[in-house]
Amino acid sequence: MLRDSFPIGDAEGVLCQVQDRSVQNPARRNMFDRSWAVVCRDSAVPVATIYAFQGLKTDPLELIREYRREAVDCSGSGPAATNDLGTTQTCKVAGSQLDWSVTRANAVNVSYIAEGFSAYDGAAQLALRSLIDNSPAPGTIDIATTSVADPFAFARVQAGTLEPQQALEEGYRRNLGGDYAEAAAYFETLQKRLEDEDKGDETRGEFLINRALQKSNLKEFAVADRLFISAEQENLGKPVSERLQRNFEAIHLINQGYFEDALERVRQPLSEGLQAAIQTEQGLTISQPIAARLNADTERARMLGFVDDLSLSPGERAEIIDAQGLQLEGTSLRIMGQRAEARRALLDSYTRAIAVRDGRVITIVRLRAQILGELAALSESEGKKGQAESYLRYAIEILETQYPERRAVSGAKARLAAFLLREGKEADALTLYREVIDESLGKRDAASGFANQLVPYFRYLAPLIEKDAGLADDYFKALQVLVRPGVAETQAILARELSASSDEAARLFRQSTDLAREIEQVRIGVKALTSAPQTGTTPGKLAELSARLAELENQQLRTQAKLGEFPEYRVISPKALTLTEFRETLQPGEAYARLAIVGQDAFMFTTDRTGAKAFRLDQPEEELNFLVDVIRSSISSTEGGRVVTYPFDIERAHALYKTLLAPIEGDLANVQHLIFEPDGALLRLPLDLLVRDQASVDAYIARADAEGGDAFDFRGVNWFGLGRTISTAVSASAFVDARNARASSAGREYLGVGRNEPVGDGNGIKALALSGNDTCGWTAREWNRPIADDELRAASNIVGREKSQVITGAQFTDDGLMAKDDLNDFRIVHFATHGLVTPPRPACPARPALLTSFGGEGSDGLLTFQEIFDLDLDADLIILSACDTAGGASIEATRAAGVGSGGGTALDGLVRSFIGAGGRAVLASHWPAPDDFDATERLMSEMFREGRTRNLGNAIRASQKRLMDEAQTSHPYYWAGFAIVGDAARPLLTPSNVAQTDDADNSEAAAE
């Protein structure tokens, strides 16, 4: 039987959802009896609509004509095609060459019309077949896609097309199924819709705490705190909402490991008189939408044996929420070691939950599974292993009934698999773990909520994979379900764009992704406008934005339909690489190493063309964070607004080397190029500066302690980066994409930009566009210390002035770069300017930008994270010779740029935005680019000289060696700050485009 909302497509391509829109449009019952919207990934609006009619006497096309989003002309269409469903007529969308399909079908006493863009015929007809059969029809969907994972935008489209109460139910289902990010998108969209309809006040508090819980589940704890505080007064005294807030805050505390605080919160009494009110229910009312659902056809619910949460009375909901509170109490008590009290609370919770409607309530399916999991843990601790296993298997069984293919099922399976490993049942455990990994591949943040249950799997496999190729493949596959930086997704999207078979295909792909980001930006603008104090101009601005949003949505749908003409975009990217496929991309002398944080454990995996090895690090994540923080603080610290460098902590750099790389030192001995995929704190520190041997440490200490010794002289140290190139990969697939990406087709070799124009005294001059207020703006001081353009001039001379361009001074403006229409004609784009990455105040969000000169009206002297995404680049390399450009952007800044994932971690800032703009590789800095001893200018200039005959990695390695060998620049601060995100084995300069000059020639700008 079908639910009101159901997915269509096979396991490899569940790209579309069918949404019942009948309740949303009751006035249209005069025209048709029922309607459904077909929504698909990568489209901001429904792609097709299906209508059902009973007892028709009028042509149905005449009835639905006024409800079409598009004007359609069927006058010139040929004869209708016939298949087993019915007949399909192909029309034209007015003002375009796009086809529009109208399919007519008949069932018992019902006539159907399915219509929409012909590019989506597969989705529309599969949905129609499912509705006629009243069960999901098997089949595949062949549509154009641009993204590589289920985007939040898909969830927002679904929430926007459903009737509000249906959308609320789907949001709860995703939350209970463990898909927290999708649930958050549902609640945010639905809250906005209700506010637009002046119905938001009664539900605002409940939506706020639901959003808060989603943020907590995604580990955005500070955001969750703010949302809970905002909701407190809204929910006070409301029988259901106040209970939910109590429970959700307890879950929030458990998520952070504060179990005693969670126990105290869940035991806090409700508002005075609230318990009596809920027991009598005399003061409670059932809203009209809920009443409609209670009176609606419940045949489907009876057939399945379940009713949804929205069909419950407030008293029944409160009883279930109180049962959940007891479960949270039991969980906290179990973790605190109070087993007898925990068991009593859990059993009481289970009894109260199943007493509501005889346990036939969708809401309590997840609750029952959680209680069973907790009881299993108690039974295992008491030696009752058989009972524990039974509890865990039953939890999976009941979850699969309501949440197939959801994370909740994967989490339950992983929990059972971990138990089986502890019991020595390796074969059964590995079978389950493989199921979990296969079900999770290709999903964003796939292991969120159950990563801890994967720790035993990684621990078990690590020592075995060196001798078992099959287990090595399992391990490599499992690594790909872990959380990755958002830049990995952006890299994958760029790879799809570059796979285009024609310029037109690439243009349409880029147009579609740009439109998707702009749609999100306009939605954020609408939300900000409605949240701000209302003025007389607010309605007009809202109307303007709403019209713009509708226009963009239509443009995107048309673009996607046109994109469907190109076969390369009608397939989904592979969910995962096999180890064999990855090894095929490696060259002799290359190896890949992956650091993975799983739970609190850290694992290192390495492979070359023939073998693999893995091991668990001695230090947990917390100790790795400490080591990296201490090492970084010896390189670059900000004190009193100034960058300060201390003698490098060579002892801890060696200790970190021993932890990370000493166990595989032999395997790396002959590796000339290491592709390293970092995680956790290592996203913020290059491997080059790790110290390989104790002898280097001892020699340095002896020399520094000697009379007249220099604590900043690190010559002779055996750095890990000596003799090898290191590429930073953001995922295994992203590196393969970077390696296989077609080279830039740009006609010119080099564009260098920098040396902004100062603003003078500039009292009170601030750039406010990043925040909208001067609290988080930047002062004129940032513009009054421009970076010299020597490295740009030197690089231009080496490349050849006729093949390059340098833009500096007053011409180097943000609006000038945004308006420059030939940016995609340069294969290297080099910025030498200040990077404003660290917020001006700790309370301000990270909104990274590159500093420019001030331009015309509207210019803020900053090329922002959001604006960089909008640049049209076709570059093999972006060089960011600025401060901390490998840093991250806040989640707020990421969303404001219209990007629905990632944010908050290193590499998710400027690196991500330049890849999104079209850069194959980015050379970015982990700390402020040093000016002392002309270190950065020398590093870059020498890199370009070496790049005439060497690839990118070897060129920068040779340049670094020059600085290492001089006492005044041997400290890692001067030579180790830049990392190559992408493939360092690709050429730096195109040989045919390199000026054939001696180093001494054209030296006027070399500044040496």
N, C-alpha and C positions, 0 to 999 in steps of 0.2 A: 504494500500500500504506500501511497505517496504522502509526504508531509506537505504543509503549505509551501515550504521552500525545500528544494532538493537539488543536488548536483547532477550534472550529466557529463558523460565522457568516461573513457576507460581509465585504468589505474595510472597510465602514463600521461594522461592529459585531462584531468578534471579541471577544465578551464572555465566552465560556465555554470551558472546557477539559474534555476527557474523560480520565480517569485510570484506568489498569488497576490494579485492587486485588487481583487473583487471588493474586499471590505474597505479598501482605501477610497474607492470611487463608487459609493452606493448610488449616487445620482445617475450613474450611467447604466443602471440595471434596466432603464427604459430602452436602452439601445442594444445591450447584450447582457447575457446572464452571468458571465464570468470572464475574467481576463487574467493573463499572466505576462510578466516581463521576463525576458531572457537577458541576463547580464553576464558579461564575459570579462575576463582579466584584460587589463590594459585599455579598457574603454570606460569613460567617465559617466556614460549614460547607457540605458538598455539598448541592445543591438537588434532586438526583435520583439514583437508582441504577438500573443496568441489570444484569440477571442473565442468564446463558446456561445452558441445560440440554441434555443429550444423553440420549436413551433414557429419558424421563420416564415413571414409572408412577404418580406421586403428584401431586396438585394443587400446582403450584409456589408458589401463594400461601401454602399451609400451611407450606412449607419456609422461606420468607423472612420470615414474620410476626415472628419474634423478633428480626430484625436491623433492624427499622424504628426510626428515631429518634422517630417519632410513633405514637400509638395511632390507628388508622384504623377507621372504621365504614362498611362498605359495604352494610349491611342495607337501608337505605332508598333505595339508588341505583336509578335507572331503567334502562332497557335500554342496553346498550353501543352506542356509536357506532362505525361502521365506516368505514375509509378504506383506501388502497392498502397501508398498513403492516400493518394488522390491526384489532383492536377496542380501544376505550378505554372504561373504566368510570369514572364519576365518583363518588367517595366523599366522606366528610366527615372532617376531622381532629377527633378527640375534643376537646370543650371549646372549640370555636371554630366560626365560620361559614365557615372556609376549606375550599376544595375540594382533594381529593387525587385524582390521576389514576393509573389502572393500565392500561397498554397492553400487549397481548399480540400478539406477532408470531412468525412461523415462517419459517425458512430451511431449506436442505437439512440434514436430520438435526439441526437445532438449534432449540430454542424459546427465545424471549426474553420477559422481563418488564421493562418500564421503568416506574418509578413515582416520584412526588414531587408537590410542590405543583402544582396546576393552573396557577398563574401562570407556571410554568416549562415548560409543555408544549412550547413551541416549541424550547427547548434540548434537552429530553429526547428528543423525537421526531427532531430533526435528528441527535443523537448516535446514536440507534438505527438510523436509516437509514444512517449512515456505517459502523457496525459490520457491518450486514448486507451492504452493498456492498463492504466492506473497502477503502474509499477515501473521502476527505472529500466529503460530500454538499453541493452548493451550497444556499444558502438564507440567510434572515435570521432573527435572533433578536429577539423582541419581549418584552423584560423591563424591569422597573423598575430604574433606576440612580439613584444619588445623587451619585456622584463625577463629575469632569470629565476625569480622566486615569487611566491604569491605576495603581491604588494598590498599594503594597507588600503590603497585606493580601491581595490576590488571589494573589500569589506565595506568601505564607505558607500560605494555604489549600491551594494545590496541593502544596506541600512536605509538608503535614500529611496529605494523603490518599494520597500515593504510598507504595509500598514503599520503605524507606530507600535501597536501591541505585539504584532508579529515580529517586528524588528527587535523589540525588547526581549522577546523569547529567544530569538536567535543569538542576541548578545549574551544572554545567560548560558545558552548551550555552548558557545565558544569558551566562555569563562570556565564552565564546569568541565569542558572537554580539555582544558589545559592550553587553549589557544589564546593566550592573554592579550597579545598585541592586536589580534583581530577583534577581540571583545572590546578593547579600548576604542578602536575605530568605530564600532557599532554605537557605543554609548555616547561618544562625542558627537557623532552625526545625528543621532536621535535626539539628543538634548537640544541641539541647534534647531532641529525641525520643530520641536514642541515650543521652544521660545518664539520662533517665527509665528506660530499659531496661537500665541498667548496662553499656552498650556504648560509653560515651563515651571511656574512657581511650585505647583503641587508635587512635581517630580524632581526638582532641582537637587534636593539633598540626597536622594537615593542615587541619582546619576553621579554626583560628585564622589560619593564613597565608592561606587563601582569603578570609576576612573582611578581613584586613589589606589584601590586594590590592584588594578591592572599594572599601575606604575610600580607598586611594591613588588609584585610578582616578576616584573622586568628589572628589578634591582635599582629603580630610580627612586630611592628612599626619600630624598629631600623633597622631590615633587609630590610624593604621596603624603608626606607630613603636611604640606601646605594645603592640599585638597581636603584632608581630614579636618583640619582646623576650619576651613571655609564651610564645611558641611555641618559642623557641630550644632550651630543654632538652628539651621534649617530642619534638622532631624529631631531636635529635642521635643519630647512629648508625643511623638508619632509612634504608635505601637510597633509597626514593622520597621520603619527606618531607623529608629533608635537602637533596636536590637541588631540590625545589620551593621550599624556603625560600630557597636561594641565588638561584634565578632570580627569584622574586617580589620579593626585596629589591632585585635589580638593576633590575627594572621600576620599582619604587618610586623608586629614585634617578633613573632616566631621566625619570619623570613630573615630577620636581622640577628637571630640567635639570642634574643632577650626572653628566655622562657619564664623566668619568675615574674617579669613585668607582664607578660602575656596572661599568666595565670591570674594575676591581680586584676588586670583589665577585664577579663571575661567574667570575673566574679563580682564586679562592681554592680550595685543595685540599679535598677531602672528608675526613671523619674517617678515621683510620688503619684500613686493612683493609676499608673500605667498598667500594672498587672491586672487589676480589677477591670479596667476598661477593656482589655483584650479578652478577658474571660466572658464577659457579657456580650461584647460586640454590639451593644445597643447604640453606641455612639459612632459606629463605623458605617461607612457607605461604600457600596461597590460602584466604581466609575462606569460610565456608559460603555466604553470600549470593552471592559471586562464583562459587563452584563451581556453584551452582544456575543462574546465568545462562550459564555455559560449557556446561552440559549441556542448556540449554533449547533450544527450537526456534529456529534461526537462519535460517529461510527468508527472513524480511524482510531481514536483513542481507545475505544472499547476493544477493537480488534487487537491492538498491540498490548492492551492491559495496562497502559500508562496514561496519566493525564499530565498536562503541562502545568508549570507553576502558576501561570496567569489565570488558570481556571479555579484556583483555590480561593477560599475566603481569607480575609486578613487574619482571622483567628488561626486558621490552619497554617498559613505562612509563618505566623509568629511561633507556633508550636515547633515547626521544622527548624526555624532559626535558633530557638532555644536548644533544640537537640544538637544543632551544630556547635553551639556554645559549650555544651557538655563534651563533645568530641575534642574541641580545642583544649578544654581543661584536661581531659585524659591524655592528650598528646604531650602537653607541658609536664604533667606529673610523671609520665613514663620516662621522658628525657631526664627529668630531675631524679629518677631512681625510686620514686614512690609507686611501686608496681601495683600493690593491692588497691590503693586509692584510684590509680589510673584505670584498672580493669572495671571497677565499679562505675566510674564515670562513663567509660566507653559503652558498657553494656546498657546502662541507663539511656545513653544517647541513642543507641540502636533501637531500643524498645520504643522510645517516644517517636522516633522518626517513622518507623513502619506502622505505627498506630494511626497515622493520618492516611485516610483513603486506602487502608489495608496495604500500605507500602507501594501503591501503584502511582507514584509521583515521580516525574522525570528528575526534579530537583534533587531528590534524595539518593539517586543512583550513585552519583559521585561521593556523596556523604557516606553512604553505606560502604563503598569501596575503601574510602579513607579509614573508616572505623575498622574494617576487616584487616587492613594493612597494619594498623596500630595493635590490634589483638594478636596478629601474627608475630609481631616483634616481641610482645609480652610472652607469648607461648614459647618462642624460640629461646628467650632468656631463661625460661623455666625448664628447658630441656624437652618440651613437648613438640618435637620436630614435625611429626606427622600432622598434628593439629595446625601448626603454623603453615605448612604447605597447603593444606586444605583451605585455610582462610585466604591465602594469596591467590589460589586458582579460582576460587569463587568470586573474588574481587574482579579478576579479569573477565570472567563470564558475564557478570552483570554490567560491566562497563561496555563490553562489545555489543550488548543489546541496544544501547542508546548512543554510544559515541564511537562508532567504527571509524577507523582512520584518524582518530584524534590523538593528541599528545597524551591524554589521560590514559589511554590504553597502552601506549608505548611505555609510559612511566610505570604502570602496574606490571607489565611484562618484565621490565628491567629490574624491578624490585624482586620478582620471583626468581629471575635469573641469578641475581646476586646471592639470594638464599641458597639456590641449588649449587652454586660454586662453593659456598661455605660448607655444604654438606657433601662435597666431593663428587657430585653428579655433573661432571664436566661436560659430557656430551649433550645432555639435556639443556644445560645452561648456555652452551655455545649456540645451540639451535635457536633458543629464545633471543639471545643477544643479536644474532644475525637478522632475525625478523625485525627487531627494534631498529637496527641500523638501516635496513632496507626501507622500512616505513618512514624513516626520518630524513633520508637523503633528499636534497632539493628543497627542503623547507627552511624558512628563515628561523634562526634561533631554535633549531629543531630540538635540542636537548634541554631547553629551559624548563625548570621544574623537576628534572630527574637526573641531572648531570652526576650527582653524587652516586647514583645507582650504577653509573658506567665505570666508576673507579675500579671495582673488582675486575671488570673485563680487561681494562688496560693493564692492570697489575698482572693478571694471569697471562696475557699474551706476550707482554714485553720480553721476558727471558726466553721465549720459545721461537720467535719469528726468525731468528738467524738461521735455524736449521729446518724450518717448515715454510716453504714458499706460500702455501695456502693461507697460513695464519698471518704471514706478512701482508698479504692482500687484504685480509679481514681488518688488520690493524690500520692500514692505510685508508681503507674505506671509512672506518669508524672516526678517524681524525677529521673527515670532511663534514661530519654533522655537528662539530663543535662551533661555538659562536665565533664569528670572524669580524674583523673591522668592516664597517660599511663600505670602505673603499674597494673591498673585494667584489661587491656587487656592482659598483660603478665600473670597475675594470671589465667585468663580464659583459655588461651592457655595451661598452665601447667595442669589445671584441665582436659582438653581434653586428654592430653598425659597420665595422670594418670588413665583415664577411660579405658585404653586399656584392651582387653580381654586376651592378651598374651604378653610375653616379645618381640616377634617379631613385634607385632603391635606397641608397645611403641617405639621400636628401629626405625622403619620406620617413625613414626610420628616425633620423635626428629630429625632424619636425614633430613626430609623434611624442618622443621623449621630452622635447622642449615644451610642448603643449601640456603634457601631464604635469610637469613642474609648475607651469604658469597657472594651471587650474588650481593646484594646491595653494599657491601663493594668493590667488584671489579669494579662495575659501578662508584662508587665514585672515585676509583683510576684512572680509564680511564679519567674521567672528570678533575681531578686534573692534570693529565699528559698533556692533550690537552690544559689546561689553562695556564700552566707554559711556560716560555721561551723555545723554541724548540732547541734541540741540535742534534748532529749527531746520538746519540743513541736513540732518541725519537721514530722514526719509529719502531725500533726493540722491544722496550719496549711495545709500543702500540699493536703491532702484538701479542706479548706474552700474554698481558692482554686480548685481544680480543679472543684469542684461549682458554684461561682459562675460560672466560665468557661463551663461547659456550659449553664448556665441562660441566660446572656447570649447565647450563640450561637444557642440556640433562639428566644429572643425576637427577635433580629435577623432570623432567617430568616422568622419569621412576619410581622414588620413589613414586610419586603421583599415578601412574597407579597401582603399587603394593599395595599401601595403600588401594586402592579401594576394595581389597579382604576382608577387615575387616568391617563388617556392622556398627560398632560404629562410624566409620569415614565417613560414607556415608550419614549422616544426619547433618543438621545445628543445632547448639546450639540454645536453645530457645531464642527468642528476648527479653523476659522480664519475671521476676518472678511476680506471683500474690502475694498479701499480704497474702492470705491463705497459699500458698506454703512456703513463707518465715517464717511465724509463726510456721509452722510444724517443723522447724529446731531448734526453741528456746526451751530451757529447763526451768523448774520452777526456778524462781529467776533470769531470764535473761530478758534483754530488749535491744532494738535497738534505737539509736538516730541518726538522720541525719541532719547535718547543710547544707543548700543549699543556694548558692548565685545565685539569679535570677535577671538579670539586676543589679541594685545597691541595691536591697533589700536582706535581709537575713531572712531565714525561718528555724525553728526547727520543726522536725517531730519525734515523738517517738511512739513505739509500743511494747507491750509485747505479750503474747500468746492469749490475749482476746480483748484488746482495743487499740485505737490509739488516738493521739492528735497532733495538729499542731498549731503553732502561728508564727506571724511575729515579728521579733526582733525590739526593739525600735531604735537600732542603725543601720544605713546603713553600707555597706561594708567598706567604707572609715574609719569610726570610729572604726570598729572592727580591721582594720589593725593598726590603731594608738595604740589601747589598747595593742594588741599583741606585737608590736614593743617596746613599753615602758616596758612591763613586761619582755620581753626577754633581753632588755638592762640592766636590774637590775640583771639578772642571769649571763650573759656572754657577755662581750664586748671585742673587740680587740683594744688595744691602744698601739701604738708604738711597734707593733709586739708581745705584751704580752696579755694574757687573763686576764681580770680584772672582779672581781665580786663585786657588790655593795649590800647593804642591799635590800632584796627582796621587790618589790613594792606590799606589801600586800593589800593596799587599792584598787589598780586597779585590783588585782586578785579577790577581792571580788566583785568589780563592774562588771567584766566580768562574774563572776558566776551569778550574779543577772540577767544580760542580757540573758545569754544562758540557764541557768538551773533552776533558781528560779521558773518560771511559771510551771515547771513540777516536782518540788521538792517532792510533795506528791506522784506522780507516781513512783518516783525513790527510795522512802524510803526503800523498801524491796528488791531492786535490788542488787544482789550479783555480777552479771557480766553484765557490760554495753558494748555493741558493738557500738562503736561510729564511724560514717563515717564523717570525717571533710571536710571542703571546705575552699577555700580562705586562710586567714591568719592562721586559726586553723589547717591547715596542718603542721604548724611549732611550735605548742605548745601543750604539753600533758595536758589533762584535770585534771590529778591528783592534780596539784598544785593550782587549783582554791580554793578559801576560801569560806566556806559555810555560815558563819555568821559574823555579825558586832561585836559580843562579842569577837571573836578571834582577830579582828583588834584592838579593844579598849584595850584589855589585852596586846597585843604585844606592842602597842605604849606606854602605861603606864610603862611597864617594861623596854623598851629601853630608855625612857626619864628619868627614875629614876637614881639617883646617882649611878655610877658604872654599869649602864645597858649595855647590850651587844646587839647592833643593828643586830648582826648576829645570835642571839639565837631565833629560831622560835619553840621551844618546846611548845606543848599544843595547837597548831593551829588546827582548825577543817578543815583539808584538804578534798577536795572532794574524793580523792583517799583512804581515810581511810575506811576500812571495805568493799571495793569492788574492783573487778578486772575490768580493762578496756582493751578491745581489740580495735585496730585501724583497721577499715575496709576501703578498697578503693572503694568498691561498695557493694550493698546488695548481688548481685549474687556472687561476689568474696568471701564474707564471707561464703556463703553457700558452694561454691566450696572448701574452705579451711576446713570447718567442715566435709564435706563428702569425702574428698580426702583419698585414702587408705594410711595407715601408711607406713613408709619407710620399705623396706625389707632388709635394710643393716644389715650385720652380726655383726658389731662392734658398740659400743655405742658412742664413743667420739673421736674427733680429735681436738686438740688444737694447734694453730700456732701463733707465734709472737716472740717478742724480736729480732729484726733484728740486724745484725752485723754492728757496726759503720764503717765509711770509713776513720777515722782519720781526719787529717787537711783538706784534700780534696779540696785544693784551686782550684776553677774553675770547680770542679766536679758537673755536673748537669745532671738531667734526662730529656732528650730532646724528648723522644718518644711521649709525649702527644701533642706536638705542632709543632715539627720539627724545632724549633729555641729556643735559650736560653732566649728570652724575657719572655716566659711563662713557663720556666722550673723551677725546684725546686733546691735550693742550698743544699750543703752537710750538712748544719745545721740540716735539717730534719732527716737525717740518723744517726746523732751523738747524739741523745737523745732517745735511744730505750726505750720502755716501758717494765718494768719488767714482767717476765713470772709467777709471783706468782699465779695469779688467774688460769692460765692454769694448773699448777702443782697441785693446791688444787682440782680443778675439776676432774683431772685425778685420784687422790687418792680416791675421793669420789665414782667415777664411778667404779674404779678398774683398775689397770694398765694393766691387761691382756685383758681388753675390750676396751682399749683406746690407743691413740698414741699422743705424743707431739713432735712438730717439732719447733726448735728454732735456733737462732744463724745463723751460716753460712749455715745450711741446709734449712733455711726458705727463699727460693728464689722464684721469680716470675716464672722463667722457670722450677724450680723444681716442683712447684705446678701444672703448666700446664701439665707437663709430668707425674705426678703421676697417675697411672692407676687404683688405688683402692679408689679414692675419693668417689665413690658411695657406698662404704662399711661402711660409717660412718653416723649414724642417727643424730648426733649433730656435727656441725663444728663451732669452736669458734676461732675468730680472736681477738688477743690482740695486736694491733699495731696502728700506726698513720693512721688516715684517712685524705687524702688530698682531700678535697671537695671544700673548698673556693679557688678560683683561686689565684695564687701568686700576681697578679696585677688586679685591677678592670677591665682593658680593655681585660683581657684574658677570654676565655670561660670556663665554669665550666666543667672540665673533671675529674670526681671523680675517685679516685684510693686508694688502700690500699698499704702502704709502706712495702717493703720486703727487705731482704738482696740482694746484687748484686750477680748474678749467673755467668753463662758462657757468651760466646760471644753473643751479642745481648740482653742481659739482661739489663733492665733499672731500676731495683730495685723497680718496681711498678707493682702491680696487677691491671690492669686498668678495667674500666667499660666494655670495649669491650671484654677483655680477660675473665672476670668473666662470661659473657654470654656463653663462650665456654667451661666452666668447666662442667663436667658430674657428677652432684650431685644427691643423692637420700636421702635427709635430711629432717627430721621433723622440725629441727630448725637450723637457722644460727644465731650466736651471733656475733654482730659487736661491740666489746668493743673498740671503737675508736672514733675519733672526728667527730661530725656532720654527722654521717652516714645516718641519715634520710633526708639529703638534696637532691637536685635535680642534674640532669645533664643538660647541655645546649642542646638546640635543635641540634646544630652542632655535639656534641659528641654522641647524640642519633642516629642521622642519620649515623655517621661514624661507629657505631656499627652494621649497617644494620637494625636498628629498624625504621620502617616507621611512627611511631606515638608518640605523647607525647613528653616529655622533657620540661625543663624550670620550673617545679614546684617541690615542696618538695615531697619526696618519689619516684621520678622518676629517682633517681640516683642509688646508691649502692643497695638499697632495691630492686629496679626493676631488676637489673642485677642478683642478687642472686636468686630471684624467677624464673627468666628466666633460670637459671642454674639448677633448680630442688629443691629449698628450699620451703617447705610448709609454714613456718612462719619465720619471721626475727625479731630479737630483735635489734633495731637500736637506735642511740643516736641523740637527738635534739641539742646538743651543745657539746663542748669538754669534753671528759671523765676526771673527776677530779683525780689528783694524790694526792692532799693534804689529810692527815689523812688516807691514803690508802683506800679512799672511794670506788673507783671503784672495787678494789680487794676484799674488804669486801662485797660489794653488790653482786658480782658474786659468791664468795665462799659460802656465806650464802644462795643464791638462789639455788645452787646445793645441799646443805645440806637439805634445806627444800623440794627440789624436789624429795627426796627419797620417800616421802609419799604424796606430794601435786602435783596438776597440775601446769603448767607453770605460770599461772596468780597468783595463790595463793602463789606460791613459791617466786616470785619476790615481791609481796605485803608484805609478812612477812619479807623479807630482807630489803625492804625500811623502814618498821616500826622500825627496829633496828637503822637505821641511823637517822630517824626523832626524836627518843627519846634521842639522844645525842646532847648536845649543839653545839659542834664543827661541826657536820654534819647535823644539822637540817635545814639549808638553802636548798631550793629546788635544788640548783646547784648540791648538792652531791647525792640526792636520786631520783630526778624526771626526769632525762634526758632520760631514756630509754623507748621506746614504743614497744609494741608487735603488729606487723603488721601480722595479721592472726587470728587464734583462740586460745585465751589464755586458754581455757578450756581443751586443749589436754595435755596429760602427758608430764612432762619435761623429766623424766627418765623412762626407761622401768623397772618395778619392778624386773623382773627376772635378770636384768643386773646390779643391784645396789650392790656395795660392802657392805657387812654387817659388818661395822666397827664403832667403836665409833669415835666421833669427834676428840678425842685426838690421835687416831692411825694414823700412816702414816703421821705425821705432819711435816715432814722435809721440805715440799714445801709450807706449808700453810702460812709461813712468818707472823705469829702472835705472 
